[in-house]
């Protein structure tokens, strides 16, 4: 087991390093340092049960390693970090499975499966959680009869303005609650239904509790004329409230706990091969070889991609009936800091002005990808800009239809209507998952083509009628410009 663990960490060191780096630098995932100790403690609690099991080797685990390794390779080529991280944990567990055998692995299923919580996952839930918290807070405030105006995630009351930001999402509470809920359910319930029900409660309660926390903080601030819950006490009130809620949930859950029970060993009729020197050396060689082929294949395909990648030169063609307006400086433009090359141009027709931004990311590396959650229209510190609304729109370019992200950005003085999408070779899509799939297929085939992020924007009014006019203006520009720029396939 020790050799398998060392082999897995050494061969996939970069991926393991990315996991630990996230633990260190993100307070959301500091708890991940305790996952391995908790897993070992859970095994220790049942040590008398496991001592009676007979380890063996399992060739079935080799097949699992090959299948999961292929998934790791796909994630490596398309730079999907979260899948790479999940797959290296799965590869480690399959390696342990290979040297312990089917019976031991099945009996250790929960303690070993608990190791998947090492993967720092959950940041993708922040935007919907922020939106839920804002909606919940507004609805609760309106129930009190206090007037409140919402634009995006900005809430305005008569006493002041509040912004529902990432820190208000409750993601820390949710992840901590799920982690504790899993351990609590495993230790206190024998019934799978009870376990599933408690874990579900551990998912739902922190979301509702976080909404209540945000509502209470806004109300404290409002009723105190913005003298309370607007500084460090804002955090203290929220933490105390959430801690009380979770403790209450666990206390209530204790009324349905099962009496101490002894788990039944899971046995299989045919558990592979019994240990001997020949077989153990053979399985170690097979596991190590099954690990090694994937980084080797990845390096070969990435080097091929680097050799075939077109120079990421960006040339913006001026469309017919539009005039170049290089002297124009709008108050907002995209800023994708990870881009290796970018070009911005402005075009006018009559009184209408269009901004066009094209960014490329060259031979991508981790953190510098075309599809990355950090490539936001508004950075973390948006200088007063906020998303007033967002949706998906469709542009018709000849006989092609292109799905684009449609966003209304605003600050105290201005609004901009923004269309953005990904361009992978001749394929255009607004869907980041499809964009990743297109990148993967391109890399596997060795195809030579460019990859861009394209953004169009124009000044807008927050009114829906004017937005329709502005959207038509962006559609008109795209109809003229895109066919001249390059061939295009829509989706």
N, C-alpha and C positions, 0 to 999 in steps of 0.2 A: 504493500500500500504506500509506503514511504517513497519507494522508487517511482511509482506511478504519479504520485503528487508532485514530486520534483520534476519529472519529465514533462508533465502538463504545464506547470508554471514556467519552466525554462523555455519550452518550445513556443508557447503563446505568451511570452513575457510582456510584450507591448500591450496586449489586451488586458492582462491582469493588472498591469501598471495603471492603465486608464481607470480601472475600477477603484483601486486604492486612492488614486489622485482625487477622484470625485469625493470619496469619503472625507479626505483631509480638507478640501477646499469648499465643500458645501455643507452648511449646517443642517440642511434637510436630511443628509445621509450620514451624519456622524454616528448614528446608532448602528450602522452596518459593521462597525468594529466589534460589536458584541454578538454578531450572528454565529460565527464559528464557535466561540465559547459556549453559547446557548445550545448549539447542536451537540457539542461534546458532552455538555451537562445532561441533555436529554438521553443520550446513549448511556451515560454513567448511571442514570436513575434506573435503567432497565438492564444493568450489567449481568445480573444473575440469569436473566432470561437469555441473553445473547451467548453466554458462556457455554450453553448446552447445544449450540448450533454447530454444524460441521461445515467449515468453509470449503469451497471447491473453486474451479475456474469455469468461466462461461464464455463460450465462443459467440453466443448471441450478442454479447456486449460489443464484440468487434464489429458486427454488422451495424449496431447502433452508432458506434463511433464514426464509421464511414458515412452514414446518412447525415449525422449531425455535422461532421466535418465539411460536407458539401455545402450545408447551410452557412457555416462559418465563412467558407470561401466566397459565397455569394455576397455576404454582408461585408467582407473585406474589400471586394472589388467595387461595391457600390457605396462604401463608406457609411454603413448603417451601424453605428457604434453599439446601440442597445442590443441588436441581434448578436453581434460579435460577443458581447459580454455574457448574454444568456447562454450562448452556445459553448463558450469555454467552461462555464460552470457545468453544463450538461456533459461535456467531454470528460471533465474531471470525475463526475459521478459515474459515468459509464466505465472509466478506467478502474474505479474502485469496485464497481459491479463485476468487471472482468476477473479480478483477483480474489473476490469473496464468493462469487457464485450467486445463483438465482435465489436460493432460500435465504441466505444472510442478507442480500440486498433488499429483498421484499420485506423482511422483518425490520430493516433499518430505513424503510421508505420515508417516513416522516422526518426523522432527524437529518437524513441526507437531503431530502427535498427542501428542507428548511434553508439549506445553503443557497438556494436561488434568491433568497432575500439579500444576499451580498450584492446583487446587481442593483445599482442606483437608478431605479426606474420610477417614474411618476411625474417628472417635470412636464410631460406632455399634457397632464391633466390641469395644469395651472390656468390656462385661458378659460376653459369651461367652468372651473371652480370659481374664478374671479367673477365671471358673468353671473353664475348662480348666486354668489354672495351679494353682488350688487342688486340683483332682482329681488332676492329675499329681503334685503335691508329696506329697499324702497317700498315693497308691499307692506312690511310691518310698520314702517313709519306712517304710511297712508292710513293704516287701520287706526292709528292714534288720532287722526284728524289733522296732523301737522302737514302743511304743504311742503312738497319736495319736488324738485325738477331734476330729471336724469338725462344726461347726454353721454352715451357710451358708458364709461365707468366713472364719470364725474357726477357727484350728487350735490345739489345746491339747496340749502335750507336758508331760512331768513337770518340765521345767526352766522352762517359761514358755509364754506365749500369743503367737501370731502372727496378724496380720490381713492377708489378701490384698486389697489396695486397688487403686485405679485405676493407681497408679504401678507396680504389679507386673504389669500386663497384658502388657507388652512391645509395646504398640502403636507406640512410637517405633522400636524395633528392626525391627518388621515393615515399617513404611512406608519406613524408610531402606533396608532390604534389597531391597524391591521396586524402589525407584527406581534403586539402583545395579545391580540385576540386569537391569533393562531396558536400561540403557546398555551394560553388559558384553555382554549377549547380542547386541545390535545390532552392536557393533563387532567381535565375535570369531567370530560364526557366520554362515554364509551360508544354512544349512539352516533352514527354518522349524520343523522338528521339534526341532532342537537348541535353537533359541531358546525355543520353548515349554517344553521340558523344563527348561532352566536357570531360566526365570522361575518355573516351578512349584516347583523346588527352593528358589528364593529366597523363596517364600511359606511353605513347610513348615518349612525348617530353623530360621528365627528363632522359630517357635512352640514347637518342641521344645526349642531352646536356651534359651528363656526359662523353660520348665518346669524344665530342669536347673539353670539359674541360681538359681531360687527354692528348689529342693531343696537345693542346695549351701549357700546362705546359711542356711537353717534348720538344716542339719546342723552347720555351723560354729558357729552360735549355741548349739545344743544341746550339742555336745561340749565347748565352752569354758565351759559353765555360764553362758551369756548374757553373756559378756564380749567376744566378737568378733562382727562382722557385725551389730551392732545400732545402729550410728551411721552416720557418713559413710562408714566402710569398707564398709558394706552396699552403697552405690552404687558404690564403686570396684571391689569384687570383681566385681559384676555387669557393669559396663561393660568391664572387662578381659577377662572370660570371653567376652562376646558378640563383642567385637572380634576375638578369636582365632578364634572359630567362623566368622565371616563371611570373614575372610582365608583360612581353610582351604578354605572352599567355593569361593572364587574361584581359589585355587591348584589345587585338584582339577579345576575346570572348564577350566583352561588346557590340560590334556592333550588335550582334544577340540576345541580351537579350530581353525578352518579356516585354511588358508594365506591370505595377503592376497589379496583378490579385488576386482574392479571390478564394481560393480553395473550391471545392464543397464537402460538407460533405458526407461521405460514410455511408449509412444506410443499415440495414438488416431487413428483414421482421420479423424474429423470433430471438430475441437477448437474449435468455436465460431467466433468472429469474430476476425480479425487486428486488431491495434491500429491505430486512427487516432483523430484528435481527436474526431470525432463519436461514435464508439462508446465511447471511454473516459469522456467526460462523461456519456453516457447511462447507463453501468453504475454510475458513482458516484452519480448521482441515484437510480437504482433501489435500490441497496444502502442508501443513507441513508434513503430513504422506507420501505423494508422494515424498517429498524431502528426508525424513529420511530412507526410505527402501534401498536406493542405497549405502550410506556409511556403513549401517549395513551389507548388502550383501557382499560388498567389504572386510570388516574386516574379515568376516567369511571365504571367499574363500582365502584371503591372508594368514590367519593363517593355513588353510589346506595346502596351498602351502609350507609354511615354515616347516610344520611337515613332508611333503612328499619329500621335496627337498633332493636329494642325497648330501652327503658331496662332495664339489667341489674339490675332489682330482684329480690331473692330473698325470697320468703315461704315459710317452712316450715310446712306444715300438720300439726297434731298428729293422728296416726292413732288410729282407734278402738281401745279396749282397752289403750292405752298412755298412761302419765302423763308429762307434761313434768317434767324434773328439772334445772332451770336451776342448782341449787346444786351439781350434780355436777362435779367436776374430775378427769378422767382424766389419767394421767401422760404420755399421748401424744395428739396430734391433728395432722392435716395442716397444713402451712404452705407454701402455694404463693405465694411472694413476688410473682410477676408478676400475680396476680389483681387485678382492679380492684374487685371486690366479693366478699365471702364471708360466709357465715353458718354457725355451728356450733350444734347443739342436742343435748340428751341426753334420752332417753326410757327409762322403766323399766316393767317388768311383773314383779311379784313381786321376786325377787332379781336378775333379769336387767337389765342396763343396756346401751343401744345408743347409740353416738355417731354423729351424722350431720353431714357437712360438705358444703356446696355452694359451689363457686367459679365465678365468671364472669370473662371476660377482655375484655369490652366489644368495642370496635372494635380488633381486634388490631393490634399493631405488632411489628417484629422483636424477638425476645427476650421478648415478652409474649403468647405464643400459648397457646391451650387445649391443643394437642398440642405438647409441648416436652419434650425429654429432661431439662430442668432441673426439671420438675414432679415431683419424686421424693417418695415417702412418707417417706424419710429423707434429709435434706440431706447435703452432703458431710461436714460435721462433725456426726455424728448423736447426740452426747452419749451414746454407749454403746449405741445401738440398732443392730440388725443384722437382715438378712433371713434368717430361719431356713429358710424354704421359700417357693416361689411356684409357682403353676399357674393354670390357667383353670377356672372353674366355671360352671355354668348355673343360673340362677334361673327358675323357672316362675311367671309372673304371669298368672293366668287362662289364656287360650289362647295366650299369648305366651311365648317363651323368650328370656332375656337372657343373653348371655355376659358374665361379669365377671372381672376379675383377682382372684385369691385369694392373699393374702400373709399369712404368719405372721411378725410382728415380735417381737423379743425383746431384752431386756437381762438384766442379772444377776438381776433380781427379778421381772420381769413379762413376759407374752406377750399380744399382741393379734392377733386374727384380723380381717383387713381385706378388704372387697370394694370395688372401685372400677371405674368405667366412665365413658364419655363420653356426654353427652346432647345430641344435635344436633336441635333442634326436637322432633319426635315419634319420632326414631330413637335407639335406645340401642345402643352397641357398646363392646367392650373393645379392639378392634383399632385402634391409632392410625392405620394406613394407611387403613382404611375411614372413620375419623372425618375425616381430611383430605379424602377424596373427597366425603364428605357436605357438608363445609364449602364445597368448591369448587362443587358442584352448586347449593348454596343461594345462593352469591354470583352465579353466572352467571344464575340464574333471578330474582334480585332478591327472593327470598322473605324474609318478615319473621318471624323466629323466634329464640329464645334458644339459647345454647350454654353448657353447664355441664359441670363435672367433679364427679362425685358420689362420695363416700366414706362407707362404713358400716363400723363396727368395734365389737368387743366384747372383753372380757377373755377370755383363752383359756389353756389349758394346752398345753405342747408335745407332749403325747401325742396320737396320731392319733385315738383314740376320742373324746376330749373335743373335738378339732377338729370332728369330725362333728356333735356336739351344738351347738357354737357356730355352725357353718355353717347348721344348721337354724334356729337362733334368728334369724340375719340374714335368712334366706329368709322366715321367718314375719313379721318386721317389714316387709320389702319388699312382701310380698303385700298387706298392709293399707295401707301408706303410698303406694306408687307410683300405684295407680289414683286415689287422692284428690288427689295432687299435680298430675297432668296426664296426658292420653292418652299412650300409649306404644306404640311398635312395636319389637319385639325382633329379634335376628338370631342 
